[in-house]
Amino acid sequence: MPFRFRNDADLVDDVPATRRIMPFLMPTRNESLVFFDLDVDAARIDARVDALKARGLRSTVLHVVVAAAVAVLHERSRLNRFVAGGRLWQRRGIHISFSAKKEKSDKGSIVVVKKLLDPALDEAGLAQALEGGVREARSDKESVSDKELKVLLALPTFLLALLVPLVKSLDAWGLLPKVFVDNDPLFASLFVANLGSLGMDAAQHHLYEYGNVPIFCVIGRKKHSFFVDDAGAVKVREVYPLRFTFDERIEDGLYCLKSLQLLKERIESA
């Protein structure tokens, strides 16, 4: 049985028996998936992006979505949990991971950034923090993760095949060093991929069995969406589609649905 402590989270004991048994009935994340789709008003987001740019900040839809997500994860803290070693844990801090391409071409490599974000920061402060992470990732400077991967990939394949399960076992027992967890983007509250920046539609993404990310969000390109207004008239508007993949072992669907409604409100707020 895993230890009752970790260096990145606190054990959650006050949960119903039906939720405590879930990690044993569904040991993996990808047999515990629930999918949610959310369309957000593009005009509202674009206005917020333009307002940030007017202040001299580099901003995209990613910054608006992440800023709203940080606020929701702080307010609805039960979403900031994960399953490890058959137990439910409350993460310390809000860690957001996101991917970006070094350049928009077939040759451009994908970089992954992980940031610990303070919910007390305003949208401009969060945009600055995120952009700083992107600049560093796109620079020629090697990240801590890059250095670790270089060492691992230098090992013979049979040793690497043994090492990865060992890391997973140490994580299940709560024995991974803090420096390892802090620098790994797959140990995070939320992973976001902005496929819309590449002109792509939103996809439903899997969760990773490695690490402990319980929520994945994919942002798609702007598109037209038809809806019926209160008067019964069919109208059209532009939206950004958000596709969420959620590990239902951390919290029930109703709590997640209400959290997404709050996320939509925050994204679309003036």
C-alpha positions in Angstrom: 0.0 0.0 0.0 1.4 3.5 -0.9 2.5 5.8 1.8 0.1 8.4 3.1 2.2 11.4 2.0 3.6 12.9 -1.2 5.8 15.9 -1.7 3.3 17.4 -4.2 -0.1 16.7 -2.7 -2.1 15.9 0.4 -4.1 12.7 0.8 -7.9 13.1 0.5 -9.8 10.9 3.0 -13.2 12.5 3.2 -14.7 11.0 0.0 -17.6 8.6 -0.4 -16.9 4.9 -0.5 -18.0 4.7 -4.1 -15.3 7.2 -5.1 -12.6 5.5 -3.0 -13.2 2.2 -4.8 -13.1 3.7 -8.3 -9.2 3.5 -8.7 -9.4 -0.2 -8.0 -12.3 -0.8 -10.4 -10.8 1.4 -13.0 -7.0 1.4 -12.4 -6.1 3.4 -15.5 -6.9 6.9 -16.7 -8.0 5.9 -20.1 -10.7 3.5 -18.9 -12.0 6.4 -16.7 -12.4 9.0 -19.4 -15.4 11.4 -19.7 -15.6 13.9 -22.6 -17.1 17.4 -22.4 -17.4 19.8 -25.3 -17.7 23.5 -24.7 -18.1 26.3 -27.3 -17.1 29.8 -26.2 -18.0 33.1 -27.8 -15.1 34.1 -30.1 -16.0 37.8 -30.2 -15.7 38.0 -26.4 -12.3 36.2 -26.4 -10.9 38.2 -29.3 -11.9 41.4 -27.5 -9.9 40.3 -24.4 -7.0 39.3 -26.5 -7.0 42.7 -28.3 -7.2 44.4 -24.9 -4.1 42.6 -23.7 -2.2 43.3 -26.9 -3.1 47.0 -26.5 -1.2 46.9 -23.2 1.9 45.6 -25.0 1.4 41.9 -24.1 1.6 39.0 -26.5 -1.7 37.2 -26.2 -3.7 34.5 -27.8 -6.9 32.5 -27.0 -4.6 30.2 -25.0 -3.9 33.0 -22.5 -7.6 33.8 -22.0 -8.5 30.1 -21.5 -5.7 29.4 -19.1 -6.4 32.5 -17.0 -10.0 31.4 -16.6 -9.0 27.8 -15.9 -6.6 28.9 -13.1 -9.4 30.9 -11.5 -11.8 27.9 -11.7 -9.3 25.4 -10.4 -8.7 27.7 -7.4 -12.5 28.2 -6.8 -13.4 24.6 -7.5 -10.4 23.0 -5.9 -11.8 19.5 -6.0 -10.9 19.5 -9.7 -7.2 20.0 -8.7 -6.9 16.4 -7.6 -5.4 13.2 -9.1 -5.3 9.5 -8.5 -1.9 7.8 -7.6 -1.4 4.4 -6.0 -5.1 3.8 -5.7 -5.6 6.9 -3.6 -7.1 10.3 -4.2 -4.7 13.3 -3.7 -5.3 17.1 -3.5 -2.5 18.8 -5.5 -0.6 21.7 -3.9 -0.6 24.6 -6.3 -2.1 25.1 -9.7 0.3 23.7 -12.4 -0.6 24.2 -16.0 1.2 22.5 -18.9 0.8 23.4 -22.5 2.4 22.6 -25.8 3.8 25.0 -28.5 5.7 24.6 -31.8 9.1 26.2 -32.0 8.1 27.2 -35.6 5.0 26.7 -37.7 6.4 24.2 -40.1 6.7 20.4 -40.5 10.3 20.7 -39.2 9.3 22.7 -36.1 9.6 20.6 -33.0 6.9 20.6 -30.3 7.9 22.0 -26.9 6.0 21.5 -23.7 5.9 24.1 -21.0 4.8 23.7 -17.3 4.1 26.7 -15.1 3.1 27.1 -11.5 0.5 29.9 -11.7 -0.7 32.1 -8.9 -4.5 32.6 -9.0 -4.0 36.0 -7.4 -2.4 37.3 -10.6 -4.7 39.2 -13.0 -5.1 38.2 -16.6 -2.2 40.4 -17.7 0.1 38.9 -15.1 -0.8 35.4 -16.1 -0.3 36.3 -19.8 3.2 37.5 -18.9 4.0 34.3 -17.0 2.8 32.1 -19.8 4.6 34.1 -22.5 7.8 33.9 -20.5 7.5 30.1 -20.5 7.0 30.0 -24.2 10.0 32.3 -24.9 12.2 30.1 -22.8 11.0 26.9 -24.4 11.5 28.3 -27.9 15.0 29.5 -27.1 18.1 27.4 -27.7 18.6 27.0 -24.0 18.0 23.4 -22.8 15.3 22.9 -20.3 15.6 20.7 -17.2 13.3 18.2 -19.0 15.5 18.3 -22.1 18.6 17.5 -20.1 16.9 14.6 -18.3 15.6 13.2 -21.5 19.0 13.4 -23.1 20.4 11.3 -20.3 17.6 8.8 -20.4 17.7 8.4 -24.2 21.4 7.7 -24.0 20.6 4.5 -22.1 20.2 1.1 -23.9 16.6 0.5 -24.8 16.3 -2.5 -22.5 17.3 -0.3 -19.5 14.9 2.5 -20.6 12.1 -0.1 -20.8 12.8 -1.1 -17.2 13.3 2.5 -16.0 9.9 3.9 -17.0 7.9 1.3 -15.1 10.2 1.9 -12.1 9.4 5.7 -12.2 5.7 4.8 -12.4 6.0 2.6 -9.3 7.9 5.2 -7.4 5.2 7.7 -8.2 2.5 5.3 -7.0 4.3 5.0 -3.7 4.9 8.7 -3.5 8.7 8.3 -3.6 9.6 10.4 -6.6 11.9 13.3 -5.7 10.2 16.7 -5.7 12.7 18.1 -8.3 11.6 15.3 -10.6 7.9 16.0 -10.2 8.3 19.8 -10.3 10.0 19.7 -13.7 7.9 17.1 -15.5 5.0 18.6 -17.5 2.9 15.4 -17.1 2.6 16.1 -13.4 0.1 19.0 -13.7 -3.4 20.1 -12.9 -4.3 20.7 -16.5 -2.7 20.1 -19.9 -3.8 22.5 -22.7 -3.1 22.2 -26.5 -4.0 25.1 -28.7 -4.5 23.4 -32.1 -6.4 26.4 -33.4 -3.1 28.3 -33.6 -2.1 25.7 -36.2 -5.4 26.1 -38.1 -6.7 22.8 -36.8 -10.0 21.8 -35.3 -10.2 20.6 -31.7 -9.6 16.9 -31.1 -10.6 14.6 -28.3 -7.3 13.8 -26.6 -6.4 10.9 -24.4 -5.0 11.2 -20.9 -1.4 10.0 -20.2 -1.0 7.0 -17.9 2.4 8.3 -17.0 2.3 11.3 -14.6 -0.9 12.5 -13.0 -2.7 15.0 -15.3 -6.4 14.4 -14.8 -7.8 17.0 -17.3 -6.8 17.7 -20.9 -8.2 20.6 -22.9 -7.8 21.1 -26.7 -8.6 24.5 -28.2 -9.7 24.4 -31.8 -9.8 27.0 -34.6 -12.5 29.6 -34.8 -15.6 28.4 -36.5 -19.3 29.3 -37.2 -21.9 27.8 -34.9 -25.7 27.9 -35.4 -28.0 28.5 -32.4 -31.6 29.3 -31.6 -32.2 32.5 -29.7 -35.0 33.1 -27.1 -37.3 34.3 -29.8 -36.9 31.0 -31.7 -34.9 32.5 -34.5 -31.9 30.6 -35.9 -28.7 32.7 -35.8 -25.0 32.1 -36.3 -22.0 33.3 -34.4 -18.3 32.5 -34.2 -17.0 30.3 -31.5 -13.8 28.6 -30.3 -14.5 24.9 -29.6 -12.9 23.5 -26.4 -12.7 19.7 -26.0 -12.1 18.4 -22.5 -11.0 14.9 -21.4 -11.6 14.3 -17.7 -10.6 11.5 -15.3 -13.9 10.8 -13.6 -12.2 9.1 -10.6 -11.3 12.5 -9.2 -14.8 14.0 -9.0 -18.3 13.4 -10.2 -19.7 14.6 -13.5 -22.0 17.2 -12.1 -19.2 18.9 -10.2 -17.2 19.0 -13.4 -20.2 20.2 -15.5 -20.8 23.1 -13.1 -17.1 23.9 -13.2 -17.2 24.1 -17.0 -20.2 26.4 -16.8 -18.2 28.7 -14.5 -15.2 28.4 -16.9 -17.4 29.6 -19.8 -18.7 32.5 -17.8 -15.2 33.6 -16.9 -13.9 33.3 -20.4 -16.8 35.3 -21.8 -16.9 37.9 -19.1 -16.2 41.5 -20.2 
